Amino acid sequence: MPVDKLYEKAKKLVESRRVESLGLGVYNVVGDHGTYTVAEDASGKLSCNCVGFLRKGQCSHIAAVIILTKMKKKT
Ligand SMILES: [Zn+2]
């Protein structure tokens, strides 16, 4: 998936409030095909348990969490 398309998808996830912070750097993301867990490790690196992340190292769920955290820092 191209990066801009991934970003668009991630934005929609955030806008439809499908990204939920569980605290301690752990997030629940309700995707189109299931609910995924995005977790931040001690170095601030995000990982997701979906197939897209396992295969390519990036996915819309992680992008959604990044968008959400950026939005929170602004306000
Ligand atoms: Zn994912």
N, CA, C, O and the ligand as a Tripos MOL2 file, in Angstrom:
@<TRIPOS>MOLECULE
protein
  301   299    76     0     0
PROTEIN
NO_CHARGES

@<TRIPOS>ATOM
      1 N           0.8510   -1.2010    0.0000 N.3       1 MET1
      2 CA          0.0000    0.0000    0.0000 C.3       1 MET1
      3 C           0.8860    1.2500    0.0000 C.2       1 MET1
      4 O           1.8010    1.3550    0.8170 O.2       1 MET1
      5 N           0.6230    2.2020   -0.9110 N.am      2 PRO2
      6 CA          1.4270    3.4380   -0.9090 C.3       2 PRO2
      7 C           1.2510    4.1970    0.3960 C.2       2 PRO2
      8 O           0.2090    4.1060    1.0460 O.2       2 PRO2
      9 N           2.2750    4.9410    0.7690 N.am      3 VAL3
     10 CA          2.2780    5.6180    2.0660 C.3       3 VAL3
     11 C           1.1150    6.6010    2.2050 C.2       3 VAL3
     12 O           0.4880    6.6730    3.2620 O.2       3 VAL3
     13 N           0.8260    7.3610    1.1380 N.am      4 ASP4
     14 CA         -0.2530    8.3550    1.2590 C.3       4 ASP4
     15 C          -1.6090    7.6860    1.4410 C.2       4 ASP4
     16 O          -2.4760    8.2130    2.1390 O.2       4 ASP4
     17 N          -1.7930    6.5330    0.8180 N.am      5 LYS5
     18 CA         -3.0430    5.8040    0.9650 C.3       5 LYS5
     19 C          -3.1510    5.2350    2.3830 C.2       5 LYS5
     20 O          -4.2200    5.2260    2.9930 O.2       5 LYS5
     21 N          -2.0260    4.7690    2.8740 N.am      6 LEU6
     22 CA         -1.9640    4.2410    4.2370 C.3       6 LEU6
     23 C          -2.3130    5.3480    5.2370 C.2       6 LEU6
     24 O          -3.0190    5.1250    6.2210 O.2       6 LEU6
     25 N          -1.8020    6.5340    4.9550 N.am      7 TYR7
     26 CA         -2.0610    7.6820    5.8180 C.3       7 TYR7
     27 C          -3.5370    8.0620    5.7870 C.2       7 TYR7
     28 O          -4.1300    8.3620    6.8230 O.2       7 TYR7
     29 N          -4.1260    8.0480    4.5900 N.am      8 GLU8
     30 CA         -5.5570    8.3530    4.4520 C.3       8 GLU8
     31 C          -6.4040    7.3790    5.2630 C.2       8 GLU8
     32 O          -7.3440    7.7790    5.9500 O.2       8 GLU8
     33 N          -6.0620    6.1090    5.1740 N.am      9 LYS9
     34 CA         -6.7910    5.0700    5.8940 C.3       9 LYS9
     35 C          -6.6480    5.2870    7.4060 C.2       9 LYS9
     36 O          -7.6040    5.1510    8.1690 O.2       9 LYS9
     37 N          -5.4290    5.6270    7.8050 N.am     10 ALA10
     38 CA         -5.1480    5.8580    9.2180 C.3      10 ALA10
     39 C          -5.9330    7.0460    9.7400 C.2      10 ALA10
     40 O          -6.4580    7.0200   10.8530 O.2      10 ALA10
     41 N          -6.0070    8.0890    8.9210 N.am     11 LYS11
     42 CA         -6.7430    9.2930    9.3030 C.3      11 LYS11
     43 C          -8.2140    8.9700    9.5430 C.2      11 LYS11
     44 O          -8.8310    9.4650   10.4860 O.2      11 LYS11
     45 N          -8.7560    8.1350    8.6730 N.am     12 LYS12
     46 CA        -10.1620    7.7360    8.8160 C.3      12 LYS12
     47 C         -10.3790    6.9500   10.1060 C.2      12 LYS12
     48 O         -11.4000    7.1130   10.7740 O.2      12 LYS12
     49 N          -9.4230    6.1060   10.4490 N.am     13 LEU13
     50 CA         -9.5140    5.3400   11.6940 C.3      13 LEU13
     51 C          -9.5710    6.2820   12.8960 C.2      13 LEU13
     52 O         -10.3470    6.0750   13.8290 O.2      13 LEU13
     53 N          -8.7390    7.3120   12.8550 N.am     14 VAL14
     54 CA         -8.7030    8.2700   13.9600 C.3      14 VAL14
     55 C          -9.9950    9.0780   14.0040 C.2      14 VAL14
     56 O         -10.5880    9.2720   15.0650 O.2      14 VAL14
     57 N         -10.4210    9.5480   12.8240 N.am     15 GLU15
     58 CA        -11.6260   10.3820   12.7460 C.3      15 GLU15
     59 C         -12.8710    9.6350   13.2020 C.2      15 GLU15
     60 O         -13.7630   10.2240   13.8140 O.2      15 GLU15
     61 N         -12.9340    8.3480   12.9060 N.am     16 SER16
     62 CA        -14.1060    7.5670   13.3230 C.3      16 SER16
     63 C         -13.9080    6.9720   14.7210 C.2      16 SER16
     64 O         -14.6430    6.0830   15.1510 O.2      16 SER16
     65 N         -12.8830    7.4990   15.4210 N.am     17 ARG17
     66 CA        -12.6050    7.1250   16.8200 C.3      17 ARG17
     67 C         -12.4440    5.6180   17.0170 C.2      17 ARG17
     68 O         -12.9520    5.0360   17.9750 O.2      17 ARG17
     69 N         -11.7250    5.0160   16.0860 N.am     18 ARG18
     70 CA        -11.4900    3.5850   16.2090 C.3      18 ARG18
     71 C         -10.1210    3.2790   16.8210 C.2      18 ARG18
     72 O          -9.6780    2.1310   16.8610 O.2      18 ARG18
     73 N          -9.4740    4.3280   17.2900 N.am     19 VAL19
     74 CA         -8.1980    4.1470   17.9790 C.3      19 VAL19
     75 C          -8.4060    4.4970   19.4510 C.2      19 VAL19
     76 O          -8.8040    5.6110   19.7900 O.2      19 VAL19
     77 N          -8.1330    3.5340   20.3050 N.am     20 GLU20
     78 CA         -8.3710    3.7380   21.7310 C.3      20 GLU20
     79 C          -7.0840    3.5240   22.5120 C.2      20 GLU20
     80 O          -6.4320    2.4870   22.3840 O.2      20 GLU20
     81 N          -6.7230    4.5160   23.3220 N.am     21 SER21
     82 CA         -5.5370    4.3840   24.1510 C.3      21 SER21
     83 C          -5.8610    3.5940   25.4030 C.2      21 SER21
     84 O          -6.7910    3.9240   26.1390 O.2      21 SER21
     85 N          -5.0870    2.5490   25.6350 N.am     22 LEU22
     86 CA         -5.2990    1.7420   26.8370 C.3      22 LEU22
     87 C          -4.3220    2.1290   27.9340 C.2      22 LEU22
     88 O          -4.3420    1.5640   29.0280 O.2      22 LEU22
     89 N          -3.4620    3.1020   27.6310 N.am     23 GLY23
     90 CA         -2.4590    3.5330   28.5900 C.3      23 GLY23
     91 C          -1.1540    2.7670   28.4420 C.2      23 GLY23
     92 O          -1.1180    1.6960   27.8370 O.2      23 GLY23
     93 N          -0.0800    3.3260   29.0010 N.am     24 LEU24
     94 CA          1.2480    2.7180   28.9720 C.3      24 LEU24
     95 C           1.7180    2.3850   27.5500 C.2      24 LEU24
     96 O           2.4080    1.3910   27.3260 O.2      24 LEU24
     97 N           1.3300    3.2350   26.6020 N.am     25 GLY25
     98 CA          1.7950    3.0590   25.2280 C.3      25 GLY25
     99 C           1.1270    1.9280   24.4740 C.2      25 GLY25
    100 O           1.6300    1.4790   23.4440 O.2      25 GLY25
    101 N          -0.0090    1.4660   24.9830 N.am     26 VAL26
    102 CA         -0.7360    0.3880   24.3040 C.3      26 VAL26
    103 C          -2.0480    0.9430   23.7400 C.2      26 VAL26
    104 O          -2.7790    1.6580   24.4270 O.2      26 VAL26
    105 N          -2.3320    0.6050   22.4900 N.am     27 TYR27
    106 CA         -3.5260    1.1140   21.8200 C.3      27 TYR27
    107 C          -4.3100   -0.0170   21.1830 C.2      27 TYR27
    108 O          -3.7410   -0.9870   20.6830 O.2      27 TYR27
    109 N          -5.6220    0.1230   21.2110 N.am     28 ASN28
    110 CA         -6.5270   -0.7820   20.5220 C.3      28 ASN28
    111 C          -6.9600   -0.0910   19.2350 C.2      28 ASN28
    112 O          -7.4510    1.0370   19.2770 O.2      28 ASN28
    113 N          -6.7860   -0.7490   18.0930 N.am     29 VAL29
    114 CA         -7.2270   -0.1570   16.8330 C.3      29 VAL29
    115 C          -8.2190   -1.1090   16.1700 C.2      29 VAL29
    116 O          -7.8950   -2.2590   15.8700 O.2      29 VAL29
    117 N          -9.4430   -0.6020   15.9460 N.am     30 VAL30
    118 CA        -10.4580   -1.4180   15.3100 C.3      30 VAL30
    119 C         -10.3510   -1.2350   13.7970 C.2      30 VAL30
    120 O         -10.8130   -0.2330   13.2500 O.2      30 VAL30
    121 N          -9.7480   -2.1980   13.1400 N.am     31 GLY31
    122 CA         -9.5730   -2.1460   11.6930 C.3      31 GLY31
    123 C         -10.7620   -2.7440   10.9720 C.2      31 GLY31
    124 O         -11.7490   -3.1440   11.5880 O.2      31 GLY31
    125 N         -10.6490   -2.7980    9.6420 N.am     32 ASP32
    126 CA        -11.7400   -3.3330    8.8290 C.3      32 ASP32
    127 C         -11.9020   -4.8430    9.0190 C.2      32 ASP32
    128 O         -12.9890   -5.3850    8.8160 O.2      32 ASP32
    129 N         -10.8340   -5.5060    9.4030 N.am     33 HIS33
    130 CA        -10.8860   -6.9660    9.4840 C.3      33 HIS33
    131 C         -10.6730   -7.5070   10.8850 C.2      33 HIS33
    132 O         -10.4800   -8.7070   11.0770 O.2      33 HIS33
    133 N         -10.7090   -6.6150   11.8560 N.am     34 GLY34
    134 CA        -10.5350   -7.0770   13.2250 C.3      34 GLY34
    135 C          -9.9040   -6.0170   14.0940 C.2      34 GLY34
    136 O          -9.5500   -4.9390   13.6150 O.2      34 GLY34
    137 N          -9.7650   -6.3170   15.3580 N.am     35 THR35
    138 CA         -9.1610   -5.3750   16.2920 C.3      35 THR35
    139 C          -7.6980   -5.7370   16.5130 C.2      35 THR35
    140 O          -7.3640   -6.8960   16.7570 O.2      35 THR35
    141 N          -6.8390   -4.7410   16.4260 N.am     36 TYR36
    142 CA         -5.4130   -4.9830   16.5580 C.3      36 TYR36
    143 C          -4.8340   -4.2180   17.7330 C.2      36 TYR36
    144 O          -5.3880   -3.2100   18.1720 O.2      36 TYR36
    145 N          -3.7270   -4.7050   18.2280 N.am     37 THR37
    146 CA         -3.0610   -4.0560   19.3460 C.3      37 THR37
    147 C          -1.7580   -3.4350   18.8770 C.2      37 THR37
    148 O          -0.8750   -4.1220   18.3640 O.2      37 THR37
    149 N          -1.6520   -2.1360   19.0570 N.am     38 VAL38
    150 CA         -0.4150   -1.4360   18.7500 C.3      38 VAL38
    151 C           0.2570   -1.1010   20.0800 C.2      38 VAL38
    152 O          -0.3600   -0.5040   20.9620 O.2      38 VAL38
    153 N           1.5110   -1.4850   20.2160 N.am     39 ALA39
    154 CA          2.2210   -1.2480   21.4640 C.3      39 ALA39
    155 C           3.5310   -0.5140   21.2160 C.2      39 ALA39
    156 O           4.2240   -0.7380   20.2240 O.2      39 ALA39
    157 N           3.8410    0.3750   22.1620 N.am     40 GLU40
    158 CA          5.0710    1.1510   22.0830 C.3      40 GLU40
    159 C           6.0910    0.5470   23.0400 C.2      40 GLU40
    160 O           5.7890    0.3100   24.2100 O.2      40 GLU40
    161 N           7.2950    0.2990   22.5430 N.am     41 ASP41
    162 CA          8.3110   -0.2560   23.4370 C.3      41 ASP41
    163 C           9.0700    0.8730   24.1410 C.2      41 ASP41
    164 O           8.7690    2.0500   23.9410 O.2      41 ASP41
    165 N          10.0570    0.5060   24.9680 N.am     42 ALA42
    166 CA         10.7560    1.4810   25.8040 C.3      42 ALA42
    167 C          11.4520    2.5550   24.9740 C.2      42 ALA42
    168 O          11.6280    3.6790   25.4430 O.2      42 ALA42
    169 N          11.8500    2.2240   23.7480 N.am     43 SER43
    170 CA         12.5500    3.1960   22.9040 C.3      43 SER43
    171 C          11.5820    4.0340   22.0690 C.2      43 SER43
    172 O          12.0010    4.8660   21.2650 O.2      43 SER43
    173 N          10.2920    3.8040   22.2690 N.am     44 GLY44
    174 CA          9.2940    4.5910   21.5580 C.3      44 GLY44
    175 C           8.9120    4.0230   20.2080 C.2      44 GLY44
    176 O           8.1770    4.6550   19.4500 O.2      44 GLY44
    177 N           9.4070    2.8320   19.9020 N.am     45 LYS45
    178 CA          9.1000    2.1790   18.6250 C.3      45 LYS45
    179 C           7.7620    1.4550   18.7120 C.2      45 LYS45
    180 O           7.4880    0.7450   19.6800 O.2      45 LYS45
    181 N           6.9300    1.6440   17.6840 N.am     46 LEU46
    182 CA          5.6090    1.0410   17.6860 C.3      46 LEU46
    183 C           5.6080   -0.2830   16.9320 C.2      46 LEU46
    184 O           6.3000   -0.4440   15.9270 O.2      46 LEU46
    185 N           4.8240   -1.2170   17.4340 N.am     47 SER47
    186 CA          4.6430   -2.4700   16.7050 C.3      47 SER47
    187 C           3.1760   -2.8660   16.7520 C.2      47 SER47
    188 O           2.4520   -2.5030   17.6790 O.2      47 SER47
    189 N           2.7450   -3.6190   15.7370 N.am     48 CYS48
    190 CA          1.3490   -4.0200   15.6270 C.3      48 CYS48
    191 C           1.3050   -5.5310   15.4020 C.2      48 CYS48
    192 O           2.2670   -6.1250   14.9150 O.2      48 CYS48
    193 N           0.1880   -6.1350   15.7600 N.am     49 ASN49
    194 CA          0.0900   -7.5860   15.6170 C.3      49 ASN49
    195 C          -0.7000   -8.0010   14.3710 C.2      49 ASN49
    196 O          -1.1580   -9.1410   14.2850 O.2      49 ASN49
    197 N          -0.8630   -7.0860   13.4010 N.am     50 CYS50
    198 CA         -1.5840   -7.4560   12.1840 C.3      50 CYS50
    199 C          -0.6300   -8.0410   11.1390 C.2      50 CYS50
    200 O           0.5900   -7.9290   11.2550 O.2      50 CYS50
    201 N          -1.2110   -8.6560   10.1340 N.am     51 VAL51
    202 CA         -0.4150   -9.3230    9.0990 C.3      51 VAL51
    203 C           0.4120   -8.3170    8.2910 C.2      51 VAL51
    204 O           1.5610   -8.5800    7.9370 O.2      51 VAL51
    205 N          -0.1970   -7.1600    8.0080 N.am     52 GLY52
    206 CA          0.4890   -6.1300    7.2270 C.3      52 GLY52
    207 C           1.7820   -5.6810    7.8830 C.2      52 GLY52
    208 O           2.7960   -5.4880    7.2130 O.2      52 GLY52
    209 N           1.7390   -5.5170    9.1940 N.am     53 PHE53
    210 CA          2.9440   -5.0910    9.9040 C.3      53 PHE53
    211 C           3.9820   -6.2040    9.9280 C.2      53 PHE53
    212 O           5.1750   -5.9520    9.7590 O.2      53 PHE53
    213 N           3.5310   -7.4230   10.1360 N.am     54 LEU54
    214 CA          4.4490   -8.5560   10.1810 C.3      54 LEU54
    215 C           5.1740   -8.7190    8.8420 C.2      54 LEU54
    216 O           6.3510   -9.0770    8.8070 O.2      54 LEU54
    217 N           4.4670   -8.4550    7.7510 N.am     55 ARG55
    218 CA          5.0480   -8.6360    6.4260 C.3      55 ARG55
    219 C           5.8830   -7.4520    5.9770 C.2      55 ARG55
    220 O           6.9670   -7.6170    5.4170 O.2      55 ARG55
    221 N           5.3580   -6.2370    6.2320 N.am     56 LYS56
    222 CA          6.0090   -5.0460    5.6570 C.3      56 LYS56
    223 C           6.6140   -4.1030    6.6910 C.2      56 LYS56
    224 O           7.3550   -3.1860    6.3360 O.2      56 LYS56
    225 N           6.3040   -4.3230    7.9670 N.am     57 GLY57
    226 CA          6.8530   -3.4460    8.9880 C.3      57 GLY57
    227 C           6.1390   -2.1180    9.0670 C.2      57 GLY57
    228 O           6.6040   -1.2060    9.7510 O.2      57 GLY57
    229 N           5.0200   -1.9920    8.3830 N.am     58 GLN58
    230 CA          4.2170   -0.7750    8.5140 C.3      58 GLN58
    231 C           2.7550   -1.1230    8.2460 C.2      58 GLN58
    232 O           2.4450   -2.0570    7.5060 O.2      58 GLN58
    233 N           1.8680   -0.3510    8.8630 N.am     59 CYS59
    234 CA          0.4460   -0.5760    8.6360 C.3      59 CYS59
    235 C          -0.3290    0.6680    9.0380 C.2      59 CYS59
    236 O           0.2050    1.5630    9.6930 O.2      59 CYS59
    237 N          -1.5910    0.7120    8.6400 N.am     60 SER60
    238 CA         -2.4150    1.8880    8.9110 C.3      60 SER60
    239 C          -2.7130    2.0450   10.3920 C.2      60 SER60
    240 O          -2.9980    3.1500   10.8550 O.2      60 SER60
    241 N          -2.6480    0.9400   11.1460 N.am     61 HIS61
    242 CA         -2.9520    1.0070   12.5800 C.3      61 HIS61
    243 C          -1.8870    1.8090   13.3230 C.2      61 HIS61
    244 O          -2.1910    2.6420   14.1770 O.2      61 HIS61
    245 N          -0.6230    1.5320   12.9730 N.am     62 ILE62
    246 CA          0.4760    2.2840   13.5770 C.3      62 ILE62
    247 C           0.4150    3.7360   13.1480 C.2      62 ILE62
    248 O           0.6120    4.6400   13.9610 O.2      62 ILE62
    249 N           0.1400    3.9630   11.8640 N.am     63 ALA63
    250 CA          0.0150    5.3310   11.3550 C.3      63 ALA63
    251 C          -1.0950    6.0660   12.0960 C.2      63 ALA63
    252 O          -0.9680    7.2540   12.3920 O.2      63 ALA63
    253 N          -2.1830    5.3600   12.3950 N.am     64 ALA64
    254 CA         -3.3150    5.9680   13.1150 C.3      64 ALA64
    255 C          -2.8930    6.3800   14.5220 C.2      64 ALA64
    256 O          -3.2740    7.4470   15.0010 O.2      64 ALA64
    257 N          -2.1110    5.5380   15.1780 N.am     65 VAL65
    258 CA         -1.6430    5.8600   16.5350 C.3      65 VAL65
    259 C          -0.7170    7.0750   16.4940 C.2      65 VAL65
    260 O          -0.7660    7.9330   17.3760 O.2      65 VAL65
    261 N           0.1310    7.1400   15.4550 N.am     66 ILE66
    262 CA          1.0410    8.2840   15.3130 C.3      66 ILE66
    263 C           0.2410    9.5730   15.1250 C.2      66 ILE66
    264 O           0.5470   10.5960   15.7380 O.2      66 ILE66
    265 N          -0.7840    9.5170   14.2750 N.am     67 ILE67
    266 CA         -1.6380   10.6860   14.0470 C.3      67 ILE67
    267 C          -2.3050   11.1080   15.3520 C.2      67 ILE67
    268 O          -2.3420   12.2930   15.6840 O.2      67 ILE67
    269 N          -2.8230   10.1410   16.0810 N.am     68 LEU68
    270 CA         -3.5230   10.4160   17.3400 C.3      68 LEU68
    271 C          -2.5920   11.0730   18.3610 C.2      68 LEU68
    272 O          -2.9680   12.0550   19.0010 O.2      68 LEU68
    273 N          -1.4000   10.5430   18.5120 N.am     69 THR69
    274 CA         -0.4640   11.1030   19.4980 C.3      69 THR69
    275 C          -0.0220   12.5060   19.0840 C.2      69 THR69
    276 O           0.1840   13.3660   19.9410 O.2      69 THR69
    277 N           0.1270   12.7460   17.7770 N.am     70 LYS70
    278 CA          0.4850   14.0820   17.3070 C.3      70 LYS70
    279 C          -0.6380   15.0680   17.6040 C.2      70 LYS70
    280 O          -0.3850   16.2040   18.0060 O.2      70 LYS70
    281 N          -1.8700   14.6320   17.4080 N.am     71 MET71
    282 CA         -3.0250   15.4850   17.6790 C.3      71 MET71
    283 C          -3.0890   15.8390   19.1620 C.2      71 MET71
    284 O          -3.4160   16.9690   19.5230 O.2      71 MET71
    285 N          -2.7790   14.8870   19.9990 N.am     72 LYS72
    286 CA         -2.8430   15.0990   21.4390 C.3      72 LYS72
    287 C          -1.7760   16.0710   21.9070 C.2      72 LYS72
    288 O          -2.0030   16.8660   22.8190 O.2      72 LYS72
    289 N          -0.5930   16.0020   21.2690 N.am     73 LYS73
    290 CA          0.4890   16.8840   21.6560 C.3      73 LYS73
    291 C           0.1980   18.3340   21.2970 C.2      73 LYS73
    292 O           0.6390   19.2630   21.9740 O.2      73 LYS73
    293 N          -0.5600   18.5060   20.2060 N.am     74 LYS74
    294 CA         -0.9040   19.8650   19.7480 C.3      74 LYS74
    295 C          -1.8470   20.5550   20.7250 C.2      74 LYS74
    296 O          -1.7220   21.7540   20.9730 O.2      74 LYS74
    297 N          -2.7800   19.8080   21.2710 N.am     75 THR75
    298 CA         -3.8090   20.4260   22.1110 C.3      75 THR75
    299 C          -3.3870   20.4750   23.5740 C.2      75 THR75
    300 O          -4.1390   20.9650   24.4170 O.2      75 THR75
    301 ZN         -1.4900   -3.1040   12.0040 Zn       76 ZN76
@<TRIPOS>BOND
     1     1     2 1
     2     2     3 1
     3     3     4 2
     4     3     5 am
     5     5     6 1
     6     6     7 1
     7     7     8 2
     8     7     9 am
     9     9    10 1
    10    10    11 1
    11    11    12 2
    12    11    13 am
    13    13    14 1
    14    14    15 1
    15    15    16 2
    16    15    17 am
    17    17    18 1
    18    18    19 1
    19    19    20 2
    20    19    21 am
    21    21    22 1
    22    22    23 1
    23    23    24 2
    24    23    25 am
    25    25    26 1
    26    26    27 1
    27    27    28 2
    28    27    29 am
    29    29    30 1
    30    30    31 1
    31    31    32 2
    32    31    33 am
    33    33    34 1
    34    34    35 1
    35    35    36 2
    36    35    37 am
    37    37    38 1
    38    38    39 1
    39    39    40 2
    40    39    41 am
    41    41    42 1
    42    42    43 1
    43    43    44 2
    44    43    45 am
    45    45    46 1
    46    46    47 1
    47    47    48 2
    48    47    49 am
    49    49    50 1
    50    50    51 1
    51    51    52 2
    52    51    53 am
    53    53    54 1
    54    54    55 1
    55    55    56 2
    56    55    57 am
    57    57    58 1
    58    58    59 1
    59    59    60 2
    60    59    61 am
    61    61    62 1
    62    62    63 1
    63    63    64 2
    64    63    65 am
    65    65    66 1
    66    66    67 1
    67    67    68 2
    68    67    69 am
    69    69    70 1
    70    70    71 1
    71    71    72 2
    72    71    73 am
    73    73    74 1
    74    74    75 1
    75    75    76 2
    76    75    77 am
    77    77    78 1
    78    78    79 1
    79    79    80 2
    80    79    81 am
    81    81    82 1
    82    82    83 1
    83    83    84 2
    84    83    85 am
    85    85    86 1
    86    86    87 1
    87    87    88 2
    88    87    89 am
    89    89    90 1
    90    90    91 1
    91    91    92 2
    92    91    93 am
    93    93    94 1
    94    94    95 1
    95    95    96 2
    96    95    97 am
    97    97    98 1
    98    98    99 1
    99    99   100 2
   100    99   101 am
   101   101   102 1
   102   102   103 1
   103   103   104 2
   104   103   105 am
   105   105   106 1
   106   106   107 1
   107   107   108 2
   108   107   109 am
   109   109   110 1
   110   110   111 1
   111   111   112 2
   112   111   113 am
   113   113   114 1
   114   114   115 1
   115   115   116 2
   116   115   117 am
   117   117   118 1
   118   118   119 1
   119   119   120 2
   120   119   121 am
   121   121   122 1
   122   122   123 1
   123   123   124 2
   124   123   125 am
   125   125   126 1
   126   126   127 1
   127   127   128 2
   128   127   129 am
   129   129   130 1
   130   130   131 1
   131   131   132 2
   132   131   133 am
   133   133   134 1
   134   134   135 1
   135   135   136 2
   136   135   137 am
   137   137   138 1
   138   138   139 1
   139   139   140 2
   140   139   141 am
   141   141   142 1
   142   142   143 1
   143   143   144 2
   144   143   145 am
   145   145   146 1
   146   146   147 1
   147   147   148 2
   148   147   149 am
   149   149   150 1
   150   150   151 1
   151   151   152 2
   152   151   153 am
   153   153   154 1
   154   154   155 1
   155   155   156 2
   156   155   157 am
   157   157   158 1
   158   158   159 1
   159   159   160 2
   160   159   161 am
   161   161   162 1
   162   162   163 1
   163   163   164 2
   164   163   165 am
   165   165   166 1
   166   166   167 1
   167   167   168 2
   168   167   169 am
   169   169   170 1
   170   170   171 1
   171   171   172 2
   172   171   173 am
   173   173   174 1
   174   174   175 1
   175   175   176 2
   176   175   177 am
   177   177   178 1
   178   178   179 1
   179   179   180 2
   180   179   181 am
   181   181   182 1
   182   182   183 1
   183   183   184 2
   184   183   185 am
   185   185   186 1
   186   186   187 1
   187   187   188 2
   188   187   189 am
   189   189   190 1
   190   190   191 1
   191   191   192 2
   192   191   193 am
   193   193   194 1
   194   194   195 1
   195   195   196 2
   196   195   197 am
   197   197   198 1
   198   198   199 1
   199   199   200 2
   200   199   201 am
   201   201   202 1
   202   202   203 1
   203   203   204 2
   204   203   205 am
   205   205   206 1
   206   206   207 1
   207   207   208 2
   208   207   209 am
   209   209   210 1
   210   210   211 1
   211   211   212 2
   212   211   213 am
   213   213   214 1
   214   214   215 1
   215   215   216 2
   216   215   217 am
   217   217   218 1
   218   218   219 1
   219   219   220 2
   220   219   221 am
   221   221   222 1
   222   222   223 1
   223   223   224 2
   224   223   225 am
   225   225   226 1
   226   226   227 1
   227   227   228 2
   228   227   229 am
   229   229   230 1
   230   230   231 1
   231   231   232 2
   232   231   233 am
   233   233   234 1
   234   234   235 1
   235   235   236 2
   236   235   237 am
   237   237   238 1
   238   238   239 1
   239   239   240 2
   240   239   241 am
   241   241   242 1
   242   242   243 1
   243   243   244 2
   244   243   245 am
   245   245   246 1
   246   246   247 1
   247   247   248 2
   248   247   249 am
   249   249   250 1
   250   250   251 1
   251   251   252 2
   252   251   253 am
   253   253   254 1
   254   254   255 1
   255   255   256 2
   256   255   257 am
   257   257   258 1
   258   258   259 1
   259   259   260 2
   260   259   261 am
   261   261   262 1
   262   262   263 1
   263   263   264 2
   264   263   265 am
   265   265   266 1
   266   266   267 1
   267   267   268 2
   268   267   269 am
   269   269   270 1
   270   270   271 1
   271   271   272 2
   272   271   273 am
   273   273   274 1
   274   274   275 1
   275   275   276 2
   276   275   277 am
   277   277   278 1
   278   278   279 1
   279   279   280 2
   280   279   281 am
   281   281   282 1
   282   282   283 1
   283   283   284 2
   284   283   285 am
   285   285   286 1
   286   286   287 1
   287   287   288 2
   288   287   289 am
   289   289   290 1
   290   290   291 1
   291   291   292 2
   292   291   293 am
   293   293   294 1
   294   294   295 1
   295   295   296 2
   296   295   297 am
   297   297   298 1
   298   298   299 1
   299   299   300 2
@<TRIPOS>SUBSTRUCTURE
     1 MET1         2 RESIDUE 1 A MET
     2 PRO2         6 RESIDUE 1 A PRO
     3 VAL3        10 RESIDUE 1 A VAL
     4 ASP4        14 RESIDUE 1 A ASP
     5 LYS5        18 RESIDUE 1 A LYS
     6 LEU6        22 RESIDUE 1 A LEU
     7 TYR7        26 RESIDUE 1 A TYR
     8 GLU8        30 RESIDUE 1 A GLU
     9 LYS9        34 RESIDUE 1 A LYS
    10 ALA10       38 RESIDUE 1 A ALA
    11 LYS11       42 RESIDUE 1 A LYS
    12 LYS12       46 RESIDUE 1 A LYS
    13 LEU13       50 RESIDUE 1 A LEU
    14 VAL14       54 RESIDUE 1 A VAL
    15 GLU15       58 RESIDUE 1 A GLU
    16 SER16       62 RESIDUE 1 A SER
    17 ARG17       66 RESIDUE 1 A ARG
    18 ARG18       70 RESIDUE 1 A ARG
    19 VAL19       74 RESIDUE 1 A VAL
    20 GLU20       78 RESIDUE 1 A GLU
    21 SER21       82 RESIDUE 1 A SER
    22 LEU22       86 RESIDUE 1 A LEU
    23 GLY23       90 RESIDUE 1 A GLY
    24 LEU24       94 RESIDUE 1 A LEU
    25 GLY25       98 RESIDUE 1 A GLY
    26 VAL26      102 RESIDUE 1 A VAL
    27 TYR27      106 RESIDUE 1 A TYR
    28 ASN28      110 RESIDUE 1 A ASN
    29 VAL29      114 RESIDUE 1 A VAL
    30 VAL30      118 RESIDUE 1 A VAL
    31 GLY31      122 RESIDUE 1 A GLY
    32 ASP32      126 RESIDUE 1 A ASP
    33 HIS33      130 RESIDUE 1 A HIS
    34 GLY34      134 RESIDUE 1 A GLY
    35 THR35      138 RESIDUE 1 A THR
    36 TYR36      142 RESIDUE 1 A TYR
    37 THR37      146 RESIDUE 1 A THR
    38 VAL38      150 RESIDUE 1 A VAL
    39 ALA39      154 RESIDUE 1 A ALA
    40 GLU40      158 RESIDUE 1 A GLU
    41 ASP41      162 RESIDUE 1 A ASP
    42 ALA42      166 RESIDUE 1 A ALA
    43 SER43      170 RESIDUE 1 A SER
    44 GLY44      174 RESIDUE 1 A GLY
    45 LYS45      178 RESIDUE 1 A LYS
    46 LEU46      182 RESIDUE 1 A LEU
    47 SER47      186 RESIDUE 1 A SER
    48 CYS48      190 RESIDUE 1 A CYS
    49 ASN49      194 RESIDUE 1 A ASN
    50 CYS50      198 RESIDUE 1 A CYS
    51 VAL51      202 RESIDUE 1 A VAL
    52 GLY52      206 RESIDUE 1 A GLY
    53 PHE53      210 RESIDUE 1 A PHE
    54 LEU54      214 RESIDUE 1 A LEU
    55 ARG55      218 RESIDUE 1 A ARG
    56 LYS56      222 RESIDUE 1 A LYS
    57 GLY57      226 RESIDUE 1 A GLY
    58 GLN58      230 RESIDUE 1 A GLN
    59 CYS59      234 RESIDUE 1 A CYS
    60 SER60      238 RESIDUE 1 A SER
    61 HIS61      242 RESIDUE 1 A HIS
    62 ILE62      246 RESIDUE 1 A ILE
    63 ALA63      250 RESIDUE 1 A ALA
    64 ALA64      254 RESIDUE 1 A ALA
    65 VAL65      258 RESIDUE 1 A VAL
    66 ILE66      262 RESIDUE 1 A ILE
    67 ILE67      266 RESIDUE 1 A ILE
    68 LEU68      270 RESIDUE 1 A LEU
    69 THR69      274 RESIDUE 1 A THR
    70 LYS70      278 RESIDUE 1 A LYS
    71 MET71      282 RESIDUE 1 A MET
    72 LYS72      286 RESIDUE 1 A LYS
    73 LYS73      290 RESIDUE 1 A LYS
    74 LYS74      294 RESIDUE 1 A LYS
    75 THR75      298 RESIDUE 1 A THR
    76 ZN76       301 GROUP 0 **** ****
